[in-house]
Amino acid sequence: MDALENLDVWKRSCRLSVELYKLLSECRDFGFRDQVTRSALSVPSNIAEGYERDSSKEFSRFLKIAKGSCGELRTQLYIGTEAGFIERAKAKELIQEAAEIARMIQGLIKRYESLNLQN
């Protein structure tokens, strides 16, 4: 396996998390801001934790958690848009990126689950 830092999905999810921290830094609804930044941070964090477990089965398990966090994040972005916290065009861009990251994670899950079947 390559180094964690070489995984495109990890890099993209880190960038998305940073972008959301910056975007919401002025948001006065601290509960919303905290929830969104936590779910965004959960994606690369779970990818990293699973990667470092040195087991394809464990990596798959943590990838599934990261994928779930992508769904949670998309939901929060939809709600944040309707509540007026995030501009609609920007939210659409962020939702698309979270969905693409989820697809990338799903591809890794399939790859590592097939390795589990072979072992």
All heavy atoms as an XYZ file, in Angstrom:
954
protein
N       0.841     -1.173      0.000
C       0.000      0.000      0.000
C       0.896      1.249      0.000
O       1.930      1.276      0.640
C      -0.884     -0.018      1.256
C      -2.202      0.671      1.049
S      -3.287      0.767      2.504
C      -3.530     -0.891      3.021
N       0.482      2.239     -0.754
C       1.215      3.503     -0.770
C       1.019      4.241      0.546
O       0.200      3.864      1.369
C       0.719      4.393     -1.911
C       1.124      3.880     -3.278
O       2.159      3.217     -3.363
O       0.398      4.160     -4.239
N       1.753      5.314      0.692
C       1.597      6.150      1.885
C       0.220      6.805      1.884
O      -0.328      7.122      0.824
C       2.686      7.210      1.928
N      -0.320      6.996      3.047
C      -1.617      7.647      3.214
C      -1.678      8.954      2.432
O      -2.669      9.247      1.757
C      -1.870      7.913      4.703
C      -3.058      8.810      5.037
C      -4.365      8.108      4.679
C      -3.025      9.177      6.503
N      -0.627      9.721      2.512
C      -0.598     11.034      1.864
C      -0.684     10.962      0.342
O      -0.908     11.975     -0.308
C       0.669     11.800      2.280
C       0.682     12.203      3.733
C       1.120     11.095      4.695
O       1.449      9.973      4.234
O       1.125     11.340      5.911
N      -0.542      9.778     -0.228
C      -0.663      9.603     -1.676
C      -2.081      9.258     -2.114
O      -2.354      9.226     -3.309
C       0.290      8.511     -2.174
C       1.742      8.927     -2.041
O       2.061     10.108     -2.091
N       2.612      7.971     -1.856
N      -2.965      8.999     -1.167
C      -4.348      8.654     -1.526
C      -5.108      9.917     -1.936
O      -5.282     10.834     -1.120
C      -5.068      7.993     -0.349
C      -4.677      6.581      0.023
C      -5.408      6.146      1.291
C      -5.007      5.630     -1.120
N      -5.566      9.955     -3.183
C      -6.295     11.135     -3.672
C      -7.544     11.411     -2.843
O      -7.860     12.571     -2.565
C      -6.673     10.958     -5.144
C      -5.471     11.110     -6.067
O      -4.489     11.781     -5.677
O      -5.519     10.556     -7.178
N      -8.250     10.370     -2.452
C      -9.483     10.565     -1.684
C      -9.187     11.203     -0.333
O      -9.947     12.043      0.148
C     -10.280      9.243     -1.555
C      -9.561      8.249     -0.655
C     -11.689      9.505     -1.056
N      -8.094     10.836      0.260
C      -7.695     11.444      1.537
C      -7.350     12.918      1.330
O      -7.795     13.790      2.085
C      -6.514     10.683      2.147
C      -6.036     11.253      3.439
C      -6.576     11.086      4.680
C      -4.906     12.124      3.608
N      -5.850     11.798      5.609
C      -4.829     12.438      4.977
C      -3.964     12.649      2.738
C      -3.840     13.259      5.490
C      -2.977     13.480      3.252
C      -2.927     13.771      4.625
N      -6.571     13.218      0.280
C      -6.189     14.601     -0.001
C      -7.416     15.469     -0.285
O      -7.534     16.577      0.243
C      -5.224     14.664     -1.184
C      -3.846     14.113     -0.872
C      -2.868     14.373     -1.980
C      -2.888     13.290     -2.998
N      -1.790     13.371     -3.979
N      -8.322     14.955     -1.110
C      -9.519     15.730     -1.442
C     -10.402     15.951     -0.217
O     -10.952     17.039     -0.035
C     -10.307     15.030     -2.547
C      -9.666     15.230     -3.904
C     -10.392     14.524     -4.994
N     -11.662     15.146     -5.324
C     -12.368     14.815     -6.391
N     -11.930     13.888     -7.232
N     -13.515     15.411     -6.636
N     -10.533     14.943      0.615
C     -11.373     15.114      1.806
C     -10.726     16.070      2.809
O     -11.436     16.817      3.490
C     -11.720     13.761      2.435
O     -10.569     13.057      2.842
N      -9.409     16.088      2.876
C      -8.725     17.080      3.720
C      -8.991     18.485      3.200
O      -9.311     19.395      3.981
C      -7.220     16.830      3.744
S      -6.682     15.455      4.770
N      -8.881     18.670      1.882
C      -9.128     19.996      1.297
C     -10.565     20.448      1.541
O     -10.814     21.613      1.849
C      -8.823     19.989     -0.201
C      -7.335     20.048     -0.516
C      -7.073     20.340     -1.978
N      -7.604     19.331     -2.870
C      -6.929     18.301     -3.360
N      -5.657     18.132     -3.022
N      -7.489     17.443     -4.174
N     -11.517     19.515      1.417
C     -12.921     19.854      1.654
C     -13.119     20.285      3.103
O     -13.806     21.267      3.382
C     -13.827     18.667      1.313
C     -15.319     18.868      1.553
C     -15.866     20.034      0.741
C     -16.071     17.582      1.228
N     -12.502     19.586      4.021
C     -12.621     19.930      5.436
C     -12.064     21.326      5.702
O     -12.707     22.145      6.369
C     -11.893     18.885      6.285
O     -12.075     19.143      7.649
N     -10.901     21.623      5.166
C     -10.292     22.939      5.347
C     -11.184     24.025      4.742
O     -11.409     25.074      5.355
C      -8.878     22.989      4.716
C      -8.345     24.414      4.648
C      -7.918     22.097      5.487
N     -11.719     23.760      3.554
C     -12.592     24.738      2.903
C     -13.822     25.041      3.763
O     -14.232     26.196      3.893
C     -13.019     24.214      1.535
C     -13.801     25.213      0.725
C     -14.059     24.781     -0.703
O     -13.595     23.697     -1.119
O     -14.749     25.550     -1.399
N     -14.382     24.015      4.379
C     -15.553     24.229      5.224
C     -15.205     24.988      6.506
O     -15.968     25.833      6.956
C     -16.237     22.900      5.534
C     -17.059     22.381      4.361
C     -17.334     20.899      4.487
C     -18.353     23.173      4.250
N     -14.055     24.696      7.086
C     -13.620     25.461      8.262
C     -13.522     26.943      7.921
O     -13.987     27.797      8.679
C     -12.265     24.960      8.790
C     -12.377     23.885      9.834
C     -12.322     22.543      9.488
C     -12.542     24.216     11.173
C     -12.427     21.556     10.452
C     -12.639     23.237     12.153
C     -12.583     21.909     11.778
O     -12.687     20.942     12.733
N     -12.925     27.244      6.773
C     -12.774     28.638      6.355
C     -14.125     29.273      6.048
O     -14.399     30.400      6.470
C     -11.859     28.730      5.142
C     -10.406     28.438      5.445
C      -9.572     28.479      4.182
C      -8.114     28.190      4.472
N      -7.304     28.202      3.239
N     -14.959     28.548      5.305
C     -16.258     29.074      4.902
C     -17.144     29.407      6.100
O     -17.839     30.413      6.106
C     -16.967     28.051      3.998
C     -18.364     28.425      3.520
C     -18.299     29.577      2.528
C     -19.052     27.222      2.899
N     -17.101     28.564      7.104
C     -17.996     28.726      8.251
C     -17.364     29.448      9.436
O     -17.973     29.544     10.497
C     -18.526     27.357      8.682
C     -19.392     26.652      7.631
C     -19.734     25.243      8.088
C     -20.648     27.451      7.340
N     -16.163     29.975      9.247
C     -15.471     30.613     10.377
C     -16.246     31.796     10.963
O     -16.113     32.092     12.147
C     -14.069     31.065      9.964
O     -14.147     32.093      8.993
N     -17.067     32.425     10.160
C     -17.847     33.570     10.633
C     -19.295     33.208     10.978
O     -20.062     34.076     11.387
C     -17.843     34.679      9.575
C     -16.457     35.189      9.208
C     -15.735     35.854     10.366
O     -16.400     36.601     11.118
O     -14.522     35.620     10.509
N     -19.657     31.953     10.810
C     -21.033     31.519     11.091
C     -21.302     31.656     12.585
O     -20.556     31.143     13.420
C     -21.242     30.075     10.642
S     -22.915     29.454     10.945
N     -22.390     32.349     12.913
C     -22.712     32.591     14.321
C     -23.502     31.456     14.961
O     -23.676     31.438     16.172
C     -23.468     33.901     14.458
C     -22.582     35.074     14.152
C     -23.316     36.355     14.313
N     -22.413     37.450     14.008
C     -22.468     38.612     14.596
N     -23.370     38.846     15.520
N     -21.621     39.567     14.273
N     -23.998     30.549     14.142
C     -24.692     29.381     14.697
C     -23.626     28.331     15.006
O     -23.247     27.535     14.157
C     -25.728     28.835     13.722
C     -26.567     27.732     14.341
O     -25.988     26.845     14.999
O     -27.796     27.769     14.178
N     -23.138     28.385     16.230
C     -22.008     27.547     16.619
C     -22.338     26.063     16.560
O     -21.481     25.249     16.234
C     -21.503     27.947     18.005
C     -21.066     29.375     18.067
C     -21.756     30.290     18.855
C     -19.982     29.829     17.332
C     -21.370     31.616     18.912
C     -19.577     31.164     17.373
C     -20.280     32.056     18.165
N     -23.570     25.706     16.861
C     -23.977     24.301     16.786
C     -23.896     23.780     15.369
O     -23.361     22.699     15.123
N     -24.420     24.551     14.430
C     -24.365     24.149     13.023
C     -22.917     24.073     12.548
O     -22.496     23.093     11.947
C     -25.164     25.132     12.150
C     -25.043     24.845     10.690
C     -25.765     23.804     10.112
C     -24.199     25.594      9.888
C     -25.636     23.520      8.766
C     -24.067     25.311      8.539
C     -24.790     24.272      7.981
N     -22.161     25.125     12.833
C     -20.756     25.167     12.402
C     -19.978     23.982     12.963
O     -19.230     23.315     12.242
C     -20.115     26.477     12.859
C     -18.675     26.609     12.390
C     -18.079     27.931     12.768
N     -17.850     27.989     14.202
C     -17.584     29.102     14.866
N     -17.554     30.261     14.247
N     -17.362     29.063     16.161
N     -20.178     23.692     14.223
C     -19.483     22.581     14.866
C     -19.860     21.247     14.228
O     -18.998     20.422     13.949
C     -19.802     22.568     16.362
C     -19.042     21.491     17.103
O     -17.796     21.486     17.049
O     -19.705     20.643     17.732
N     -21.141     21.058     13.973
C     -21.606     19.792     13.403
C     -21.049     19.576     12.002
O     -20.597     18.482     11.661
C     -23.135     19.765     13.382
C     -23.719     18.404     13.106
C     -23.423     17.400     14.206
O     -23.430     17.737     15.372
N     -23.166     16.172     13.820
N     -21.076     20.616     11.174
C     -20.571     20.493      9.797
C     -19.070     20.247      9.787
O     -18.583     19.359      9.079
C     -20.922     21.754      8.968
C     -20.218     21.724      7.614
C     -22.418     21.865      8.773
N     -18.338     21.015     10.580
C     -16.886     20.825     10.574
C     -16.495     19.471     11.161
O     -15.534     18.851     10.703
C     -16.165     21.977     11.301
O     -16.688     22.125     12.620
C     -16.308     23.283     10.535
N     -17.260     18.980     12.119
C     -16.972     17.652     12.675
C     -17.217     16.549     11.640
O     -16.417     15.624     11.518
C     -17.820     17.379     13.916
C     -17.327     18.055     15.159
C     -18.313     17.813     16.307
N     -17.911     18.476     17.511
C     -17.278     17.870     18.514
N     -17.005     16.588     18.449
N     -16.950     18.545     19.582
N     -18.326     16.621     10.923
C     -18.593     15.574      9.943
C     -17.584     15.649      8.797
O     -17.117     14.616      8.311
C     -20.033     15.620      9.431
O     -20.317     16.836      8.805
N     -17.204     16.864      8.383
C     -16.201     17.010      7.327
C     -14.843     16.479      7.787
O     -14.144     15.786      7.031
C     -16.082     18.472      6.909
N     -14.466     16.777      9.010
C     -13.193     16.309      9.559
C     -13.176     14.797      9.744
O     -12.131     14.147      9.645
C     -12.922     17.015     10.892
C     -11.592     16.744     11.575
C     -10.431     17.170     10.682
C     -11.540     17.488     12.897
N     -14.336     14.226      9.974
C     -14.456     12.782     10.174
C     -14.067     11.984      8.935
O     -13.557     10.868      9.051
C     -15.896     12.441     10.589
O     -16.070     11.065     10.710
N     -14.272     12.550      7.760
C     -13.997     11.804      6.522
C     -12.510     11.480      6.393
O     -12.137     10.296      6.395
C     -14.558     12.541      5.286
C     -14.224     11.761      4.013
C     -16.066     12.752      5.413
N     -11.614     12.475      6.302
C     -10.197     12.109      6.174
C      -9.643     11.438      7.432
O      -8.737     10.604      7.338
C      -9.497     13.445      5.897
C     -10.405     14.476      6.459
C     -11.797     13.929      6.270
N     -10.201     11.766      8.577
C      -9.712     11.155      9.827
C      -9.979      9.653      9.848
O      -9.111      8.868     10.251
C     -10.366     11.822     11.035
O     -10.012     13.183     11.096
N     -11.162      9.243      9.414
C     -11.470      7.808      9.386
C     -10.713      7.082      8.284
O     -10.320      5.926      8.469
C     -12.978      7.586      9.266
C     -13.638      7.676     10.607
O     -13.432      6.825     11.470
N     -14.414      8.730     10.812
N     -10.496      7.747      7.166
C      -9.659      7.147      6.123
C      -8.269      6.887      6.690
O      -7.709      5.798      6.536
C      -9.591      8.046      4.869
C     -10.970      8.124      4.192
C      -8.540      7.540      3.890
C     -11.074      9.190      3.110
N      -7.724      7.878      7.383
C      -6.384      7.748      7.964
C      -6.327      6.671      9.039
O      -5.405      5.854      9.063
C      -5.942      9.089      8.547
N      -7.321      6.660      9.912
C      -7.299      5.664     10.984
C      -7.370      4.250     10.430
O      -6.628      3.365     10.839
C      -8.431      5.905     11.974
C      -8.348      4.961     13.161
C      -9.273      5.307     14.296
O      -9.935      6.363     14.261
O      -9.330      4.506     15.246
N      -8.258      4.036      9.482
C      -8.363      2.711      8.871
C      -7.104      2.313      8.134
O      -6.650      1.167      8.210
N      -6.516      3.257      7.435
C      -5.282      3.000      6.689
C      -4.171      2.533      7.621
O      -3.440      1.602      7.320
C      -4.862      4.269      5.949
C      -3.620      4.100      5.124
C      -3.704      3.718      3.796
C      -2.360      4.320      5.670
C      -2.565      3.555      3.033
C      -1.206      4.152      4.922
C      -1.318      3.768      3.601
O      -0.182      3.593      2.850
N      -4.075      3.181      8.751
C      -2.995      2.879      9.689
C      -3.219      1.587     10.477
O      -2.336      1.151     11.201
C      -2.780      4.051     10.649
C      -2.248      5.296      9.968
C      -0.873      5.113      9.342
O      -0.081      4.264      9.813
O      -0.581      5.825      8.362
N      -4.370      0.963     10.335
C      -4.636     -0.293     11.040
C      -3.907     -1.476     10.405
O      -3.876     -2.556     10.971
C      -6.142     -0.579     11.069
C      -6.955      0.424     11.847
C      -6.765      0.222     13.337
N      -7.483      1.220     14.103
C      -8.394      0.944     15.011
N      -8.738     -0.300     15.263
N      -8.966      1.923     15.675
N      -3.361     -1.296      9.213
C      -2.590     -2.342      8.520
C      -3.381     -3.620      8.293
O      -2.855     -4.732      8.397
C      -1.285     -2.659      9.265
C      -0.295     -1.509      9.181
O      -0.288     -0.810      8.147
O       0.455     -1.308     10.136
N      -4.663     -3.485      8.022
C      -5.514     -4.638      7.745
C      -6.557     -4.193      6.732
O      -7.224     -3.170      6.935
C      -6.195     -5.097      9.040
O      -7.395     -5.781      8.782
N      -6.706     -4.936      5.640
C      -7.692     -4.541      4.633
C      -9.108     -4.605      5.197
O      -9.961     -3.783      4.849
C      -7.556     -5.390      3.369
O      -7.696     -6.752      3.649
N      -9.364     -5.531      6.113
C     -10.686     -5.617      6.736
C     -10.970     -4.378      7.584
O     -12.057     -3.791      7.514
C     -10.775     -6.882      7.592
C     -12.143     -7.124      8.185
C     -12.190     -8.439      8.945
C     -13.568     -8.669      9.504
N     -13.657     -9.932     10.228
N     -10.006     -3.967      8.378
C     -10.163     -2.764      9.206
C     -10.260     -1.514      8.338
O     -11.045     -0.619      8.626
C      -8.997     -2.626     10.188
C      -9.106     -3.532     11.391
C     -10.180     -3.060     12.337
O     -10.004     -2.042     13.021
O     -11.226     -3.729     12.396
N      -9.439     -1.468      7.281
C      -9.486     -0.314      6.390
C     -10.885     -0.190      5.780
O     -11.468      0.895      5.768
C      -8.420     -0.440      5.304
C      -8.196      0.798      4.480
C      -8.413      2.069      4.990
C      -7.732      0.696      3.183
C      -8.183      3.210      4.228
C      -7.511      1.822      2.401
C      -7.734      3.075      2.925
N     -11.450     -1.295      5.328
C     -12.808     -1.285      4.766
C     -13.822     -0.779      5.781
O     -14.713      0.007      5.451
C     -13.220     -2.690      4.318
O     -12.459     -3.103      3.222
N     -13.688     -1.216      7.018
C     -14.622     -0.797      8.065
C     -14.568      0.722      8.278
O     -15.601      1.395      8.353
C     -14.305     -1.528      9.366
C     -15.297     -1.259     10.489
C     -15.080     -2.201     11.669
N     -13.931     -1.868     12.462
C     -13.940     -0.986     13.477
N     -15.043     -0.351     13.786
N     -12.850     -0.755     14.163
N     -13.370      1.274      8.349
C     -13.239      2.716      8.553
C     -13.628      3.509      7.310
O     -14.118      4.636      7.418
C     -11.827      3.073      9.033
C     -11.651      2.853     10.504
C     -11.218      1.635     10.996
C     -11.951      3.856     11.414
C     -11.074      1.412     12.357
C     -11.810      3.654     12.780
C     -11.379      2.425     13.252
N     -13.422      2.926      6.127
C     -13.881      3.584      4.906
C     -15.401      3.717      4.912
O     -15.946      4.731      4.470
C     -13.419      2.811      3.673
C     -11.934      2.905      3.329
C     -11.585      1.919      2.230
C     -11.549      4.328      2.927
N     -16.090      2.707      5.413
C     -17.551      2.770      5.494
C     -17.998      3.876      6.450
O     -18.989      4.575      6.189
C     -18.127      1.423      5.920
C     -18.016      0.377      4.836
C     -18.475     -0.977      5.308
C     -18.256     -2.006      4.216
N     -18.591     -3.364      4.660
N     -17.272      4.059      7.530
C     -17.585      5.145      8.468
C     -17.358      6.489      7.769
O     -18.189      7.401      7.876
C     -16.738      5.024      9.749
C     -17.113      3.745     10.517
C     -16.915      6.263     10.632
C     -16.148      3.368     11.620
N     -16.246      6.618      7.039
C     -15.954      7.854      6.312
C     -17.035      8.146      5.279
O     -17.474      9.292      5.130
C     -14.584      7.762      5.637
N     -17.499      7.106      4.588
C     -18.557      7.278      3.583
C     -19.853      7.741      4.254
O     -20.558      8.609      3.734
C     -18.778      5.977      2.817
C     -19.719      6.114      1.648
C     -19.730      4.820      0.833
C     -20.644      4.944     -0.360
N     -22.046      4.798     -0.025
N     -20.148      7.198      5.411
C     -21.318      7.644      6.162
C     -21.210      9.109      6.549
O     -22.193      9.857      6.487
N     -20.012      9.539      6.901
C     -19.798     10.948      7.243
C     -20.006     11.848      6.028
O     -20.461     12.984      6.166
C     -18.396     11.154      7.816
O     -18.286     10.511      9.072
N     -19.702     11.342      4.839
C     -19.968     12.113      3.609
C     -21.470     12.351      3.448
O     -21.896     13.457      3.099
C     -19.443     11.378      2.378
S     -17.680     11.502      2.110
N     -22.269     11.334      3.714
C     -23.721     11.484      3.637
C     -24.239     12.449      4.683
O     -25.118     13.275      4.413
N     -23.682     12.356      5.877
C     -24.058     13.278      6.957
C     -23.719     14.713      6.554
O     -24.531     15.629      6.718
C     -23.310     12.882      8.229
C     -23.607     13.744      9.419
C     -22.823     13.338     10.656
O     -21.988     12.409     10.597
O     -23.040     13.980     11.698
N     -22.536     14.903      5.991
C     -22.102     16.229      5.574
C     -23.008     16.792      4.485
O     -23.417     17.958      4.551
C     -20.655     16.174      5.089
C     -20.085     17.467      4.507
C     -20.139     18.591      5.533
C     -18.671     17.241      4.012
N     -23.346     15.983      3.494
C     -24.228     16.462      2.427
C     -25.574     16.904      2.994
O     -26.107     17.942      2.614
C     -24.418     15.388      1.357
C     -23.185     15.210      0.498
C     -23.412     14.462     -0.801
N     -24.362     13.381     -0.769
C     -24.080     12.102     -0.495
N     -22.841     11.744     -0.204
N     -25.022     11.193     -0.505
N     -26.100     16.130      3.923
C     -27.371     16.483      4.558
C     -27.262     17.833      5.262
O     -28.136     18.694      5.125
C     -27.780     15.387      5.561
O     -27.940     14.159      4.854
C     -29.062     15.745      6.292
N     -26.199     18.030      5.995
C     -26.000     19.281      6.717
C     -25.834     20.458      5.761
O     -26.314     21.568      6.048
C     -24.792     19.159      7.643
C     -25.034     18.178      8.764
C     -23.764     17.673      9.400
O     -22.658     17.966      8.954
N     -23.920     16.885     10.459
N     -25.198     20.227      4.627
C     -25.041     21.296      3.641
C     -26.380     21.685      3.026
O     -26.645     22.877      2.809
C     -24.038     20.882      2.560
C     -22.582     20.765      3.034
C     -21.718     20.123      1.963
C     -22.030     22.119      3.449
N     -27.231     20.696      2.756
C     -28.578     21.005      2.256
C     -29.347     21.842      3.289
O     -29.971     22.845      2.956
C     -29.365     19.730      1.954
C     -28.995     19.059      0.653
C     -28.432     17.794      0.646
C     -29.236     19.684     -0.571
C     -28.105     17.158     -0.555
C     -28.909     19.058     -1.770
C     -28.345     17.795     -1.753
O     -28.025     17.181     -2.935
N     -29.282     21.418      4.534
C     -29.993     22.132      5.601
C     -29.410     23.530      5.786
O     -30.147     24.513      5.919
C     -29.966     21.313      6.907
C     -30.812     20.040      6.731
C     -30.454     22.144      8.093
C     -30.633     19.013      7.825
N     -28.093     23.635      5.780
C     -27.441     24.927      5.928
C     -27.795     25.898      4.812
O     -27.905     27.108      5.040
N     -28.006     25.366      3.633
C     -28.413     26.210      2.506
C     -29.821     26.748      2.738
O     -30.067     27.952      2.602
C     -28.372     25.405      1.194
O     -27.054     24.902      1.005
C     -28.753     26.266      0.011
N     -30.722     25.867      3.095
C     -32.113     26.277      3.323
C     -32.237     27.223      4.520
O     -33.093     28.099      4.536
C     -33.013     25.056      3.516
C     -33.153     24.198      2.275
C     -33.646     24.964      1.060
O     -34.607     25.759      1.186
O     -33.063     24.791     -0.028
N     -31.347     27.065      5.492
C     -31.375     27.936      6.675
C     -30.669     29.270      6.429
O     -30.707     30.155      7.284
C     -30.728     27.216      7.862
N     -30.035     29.403      5.268
C     -29.375     30.654      4.919
C     -27.951     30.794      5.414
O     -27.388     31.892      5.364
N     -27.339     29.714      5.865
C     -25.960     29.773      6.357
C     -24.927     29.682      5.236
O     -23.797     30.123      5.391
C     -25.672     28.648      7.358
C     -26.523     28.693      8.593
C     -27.071     27.539      9.100
C     -26.761     29.889      9.254
C     -27.852     27.560     10.246
C     -27.533     29.928     10.401
C     -28.088     28.757     10.900
N     -25.324     29.051      4.119
C     -24.391     28.814      3.009
C     -25.075     29.241      1.715
O     -26.233     28.876      1.475
C     -24.001     27.320      2.923
C     -23.417     26.827      4.248
C     -23.002     27.083      1.789
C     -23.227     25.330      4.329
N     -24.351     29.979      0.901
C     -24.885     30.408     -0.393
C     -25.180     29.170     -1.254
O     -24.407     28.211     -1.265
C     -23.862     31.304     -1.091
C     -24.319     31.780     -2.444
C     -23.139     32.065     -3.345
O     -22.575     31.103     -3.891
O     -22.804     33.250     -3.498
N     -26.295     29.195     -1.949
C     -26.782     28.039     -2.708
C     -25.753     27.496     -3.712
O     -25.517     26.298     -3.784
C     -28.081     28.397     -3.412
C     -28.849     27.205     -3.917
C     -30.277     27.568     -4.303
N     -31.065     28.076     -3.186
C     -31.692     27.312     -2.292
N     -31.632     26.007     -2.384
N     -32.387     27.851     -1.312
N     -25.123     28.370     -4.482
C     -24.151     27.915     -5.491
C     -22.939     27.255     -4.837
O     -22.446     26.225     -5.320
C     -23.717     29.082     -6.372
N     -22.478     27.838     -3.741
C     -21.329     27.266     -3.028
C     -21.711     25.926     -2.414
O     -20.929     24.960     -2.461
C     -20.838     28.234     -1.945
C     -19.590     27.770     -1.243
C     -18.450     27.657     -2.236
C     -17.158     27.264     -1.580
N     -16.079     27.068     -2.544
N     -22.896     25.841     -1.844
C     -23.352     24.581     -1.252
C     -23.432     23.490     -2.314
O     -23.024     22.356     -2.066
C     -24.706     24.777     -0.584
N     -23.934     23.839     -3.488
C     -24.037     22.857     -4.571
C     -22.659     22.304     -4.930
O     -22.484     21.101     -5.095
C     -24.695     23.493     -5.793
C     -24.916     22.538     -6.925
C     -25.623     23.208     -8.090
C     -25.799     22.205     -9.224
N     -26.391     22.841    -10.412
N     -21.677     23.179     -5.013
C     -20.299     22.782     -5.307
C     -19.756     21.845     -4.213
O     -19.150     20.807     -4.500
C     -19.446     24.046     -5.403
C     -17.974     23.830     -5.560
C     -17.221     25.154     -5.431
O     -17.670     26.165     -5.997
O     -16.180     25.163     -4.739
N     -19.995     22.196     -2.962
C     -19.506     21.387     -1.837
C     -20.222     20.038     -1.770
O     -19.597     19.008     -1.478
C     -19.688     22.156     -0.530
C     -18.868     23.440     -0.395
C     -19.354     24.258      0.790
C     -17.390     23.124     -0.276
N     -21.514     20.040     -2.043
C     -22.293     18.792     -2.046
C     -21.778     17.860     -3.142
O     -21.611     16.655     -2.917
C     -23.798     19.089     -2.206
C     -24.332     19.723     -0.911
C     -24.587     17.841     -2.576
C     -25.695     20.390     -1.056
N     -21.496     18.425     -4.310
C     -20.957     17.607     -5.406
C     -19.603     17.014     -5.041
O     -19.320     15.852     -5.337
C     -20.851     18.431     -6.687
C     -22.187     18.733     -7.312
C     -22.094     19.680     -8.501
O     -21.097     20.376     -8.698
N     -23.152     19.709     -9.292
N     -18.768     17.801     -4.388
C     -17.451     17.299     -3.985
C     -17.600     16.187     -2.942
O     -16.925     15.158     -3.021
C     -16.575     18.433     -3.447
C     -15.206     17.998     -2.980
C     -14.283     17.445     -4.067
O     -14.652     17.412     -5.261
O     -13.164     17.029     -3.712
N     -18.482     16.372     -1.974
C     -18.706     15.329     -0.966
C     -19.246     14.053     -1.620
O     -18.858     12.940     -1.236
C     -19.655     15.825      0.113
N     -20.120     14.197     -2.608
C     -20.661     13.023     -3.312
C     -19.570     12.313     -4.105
O     -19.521     11.080     -4.134
C     -21.807     13.441     -4.227
N     -18.688     13.070     -4.734
C     -17.589     12.468     -5.491
C     -16.620     11.745     -4.549
O     -16.152     10.646     -4.845
C     -16.848     13.534     -6.296
C     -15.678     13.009     -7.092
C     -16.039     11.955     -8.132
O     -17.181     11.942     -8.631
O     -15.164     11.125     -8.450
N     -16.350     12.338     -3.418
C     -15.494     11.682     -2.419
C     -16.148     10.382     -1.955
O     -15.471      9.358     -1.816
C     -15.199     12.649     -1.246
C     -14.253     13.765     -1.721
C     -14.624     11.905     -0.041
C     -14.107     14.923     -0.755
N     -17.459     10.399     -1.740
C     -18.168      9.179     -1.328
C     -18.036      8.094     -2.400
O     -17.848      6.918     -2.078
C     -19.641      9.489     -1.050
N     -18.109      8.482     -3.679
C     -17.940      7.499     -4.763
C     -16.520      6.929     -4.765
O     -16.320      5.728     -4.979
C     -18.271      8.127     -6.114
C     -19.767      8.268     -6.368
C     -20.083      8.677     -7.793
N     -19.736     10.058     -8.077
C     -20.482     11.104     -7.784
N     -21.647     10.944     -7.177
N     -20.085     12.321     -8.094
N     -15.544      7.791     -4.524
C     -14.158      7.324     -4.454
C     -13.972      6.350     -3.289
O     -13.299      5.323     -3.432
C     -13.208      8.516     -4.296
C     -13.151      9.423     -5.509
S     -12.213     10.943     -5.195
C     -10.534     10.303     -5.288
N     -14.572      6.670     -2.160
C     -14.491      5.789     -0.990
C     -15.140      4.447     -1.310
O     -14.601      3.389     -0.971
C     -15.133      6.449      0.247
C     -14.294      7.653      0.703
C     -15.297      5.440      1.379
C     -14.968      8.511      1.766
N     -16.297      4.474     -1.978
C     -16.978      3.231     -2.339
C     -16.086      2.359     -3.226
O     -16.043      1.139     -3.059
C     -18.312      3.515     -3.038
C     -19.110      2.264     -3.353
C     -19.454      1.458     -2.117
O     -19.822      2.002     -1.083
N     -19.356      0.147     -2.207
N     -15.361      2.980     -4.143
C     -14.427      2.228     -4.979
C     -13.341      1.560     -4.148
O     -12.985      0.395     -4.405
N     -12.828      2.268     -3.151
C     -11.821      1.670     -2.272
C     -12.409      0.546     -1.430
O     -11.751     -0.483     -1.208
C     -11.218      2.734     -1.342
C     -10.139      3.628     -1.919
C      -9.748      4.692     -0.903
C      -8.919      2.813     -2.315
N     -13.633      0.719     -0.972
C     -14.290     -0.333     -0.191
C     -14.375     -1.604     -1.023
O     -14.015     -2.690     -0.548
C     -15.691      0.115      0.287
C     -15.575      1.215      1.347
C     -16.484     -1.073      0.839
C     -16.885      1.926      1.668
N     -14.824     -1.482     -2.252
C     -14.937     -2.658     -3.132
C     -13.580     -3.310     -3.337
O     -13.453     -4.531     -3.286
C     -15.541     -2.264     -4.476
C     -17.017     -2.008     -4.415
C     -17.567     -1.692     -5.790
C     -19.058     -1.426     -5.718
N     -19.623     -1.140     -7.032
N     -12.563     -2.487     -3.541
C     -11.209     -3.007     -3.756
C     -10.717     -3.791     -2.540
O     -10.216     -4.907     -2.659
C     -10.269     -1.849     -4.057
C      -8.838     -2.256     -4.227
C      -7.986     -1.051     -4.542
N      -6.589     -1.362     -4.401
C      -5.647     -0.459     -4.343
N      -5.929      0.818     -4.435
N      -4.391     -0.813     -4.199
N     -10.870     -3.215     -1.365
C     -10.341     -3.864     -0.168
C     -11.220     -5.009      0.309
O     -10.715     -5.959      0.916
C     -10.048     -2.837      0.931
C      -8.781     -2.100      0.607
C      -8.801     -0.903     -0.095
C      -7.546     -2.647      0.926
C      -7.626     -0.257     -0.446
C      -6.369     -2.013      0.579
C      -6.423     -0.822     -0.099
O      -5.255     -0.197     -0.468
N     -12.505     -4.963      0.044
C     -13.354     -6.102      0.384
C     -13.037     -7.288     -0.509
O     -13.114     -8.432     -0.071
C     -14.828     -5.723      0.345
C     -15.198     -4.898      1.568
C     -16.676     -4.629      1.704
O     -17.439     -4.813      0.728
O     -17.080     -4.215      2.805
N     -12.668     -7.040     -1.763
C     -12.272     -8.152     -2.633
C     -10.965     -8.764     -2.145
O     -10.762     -9.968     -2.244
C     -12.181     -7.716     -4.088
O     -11.035     -6.907     -4.308
N     -10.083     -7.949     -1.576
C      -8.860     -8.490     -0.979
C      -9.190     -9.369      0.218
O      -8.532    -10.394      0.442
C      -7.932     -7.361     -0.533
C      -7.241     -6.547     -1.620
C      -6.449     -5.403     -1.007
C      -6.331     -7.426     -2.463
N     -10.203     -8.971      0.995
C     -10.615     -9.774      2.154
C     -11.121    -11.137      1.703
O     -10.881    -12.140      2.383
C     -11.716     -9.066      2.947
C     -11.208     -7.828      3.653
O     -10.029     -7.706      3.950
N     -12.100     -6.896      3.892
N     -11.821    -11.197      0.586
C     -12.346    -12.458      0.088
C     -11.231    -13.373     -0.406
O     -11.351    -14.590     -0.341
C     -13.362    -12.216     -1.043
C     -14.634    -11.484     -0.640
C     -15.478    -11.187     -1.877
C     -15.439    -12.304      0.356
N     -10.160    -12.774     -0.891
C      -9.036    -13.548     -1.404
C      -8.186    -14.126     -0.286
O      -7.489    -15.094     -0.474
C      -8.167    -12.692     -2.319
C      -8.879    -12.284     -3.591
C      -8.086    -11.286     -4.409
O      -6.923    -11.015     -4.114
N      -8.722    -10.724     -5.420
N      -8.216    -13.496      0.873
C      -7.366    -13.942      2.001
C      -8.050    -14.966      2.847
O      -9.105    -15.171      3.063
C      -6.956    -12.745      2.866
C      -6.007    -11.844      2.113
O      -5.292    -12.293      1.227
N      -6.014    -10.576      2.457
